[in-house]
């Protein structure tokens, strides 16, 4: 992921910051407990396609 892109991307639901999880290829919003997939280097920033995180996922 491009570091400059990571600086400007925010959660589409709460507009909060996102954590980049390189190993999982996801951008994570801890407050919303959502993970946005990164496919072919492009973040899929659609709330309907986000994965809901478990309590364990959020703490990683």
N, C-alpha and C positions, 0 to 999 in steps of 0.2 A: 504494500500500500504506500502511496505517495504521502510522505509526512505533511506536506502542505495541505493535502486534501483532508487528512485526519484532523488538522487544526480547525477546519471550518465546518466539518460535519457535526450535526447535533441530532439528538433523538427527534424524530418527527412528531412524537406524541407530547413530550414535555419540554422539548427544546433544551434539554440538559446535555452535559458532556457524555461522550461515549468512550469506552475502553476497547482498545484493539487487542483481540486475542488471535495472534498469528497462527498458533497451532490449530485452532478450531476454525480459522477463516471466518471470524465473526466480529461484529462491532456490538458491544454490550452496553445497555442502559441499565444500571443497577436500580435506580428508583422505580422504573417501570417494569423491571424484571423481564426485559425483552432482549433477544439476541437477533441481530440482523445479519444474514448471510452475506458473504462476499463470493460472488461467482465470476470466474474468469477475470479477477482483479477489479470487479465493479460491485460496490456495495448495493444491496437491494434494500432500499430504505422505505419499504412499505409495511405499515403496521400489520396489515392483514397477512403478510407472509412471514412475519417475525416469529421466532420460536420463544415460547414462554419458558422462563428459567425457573428451576427449582431453587430452594433455599441454599442447597449445596453449590449450585452453579453460580449464584450471586456472590458467594464468599470467595471464590477462586481468585 
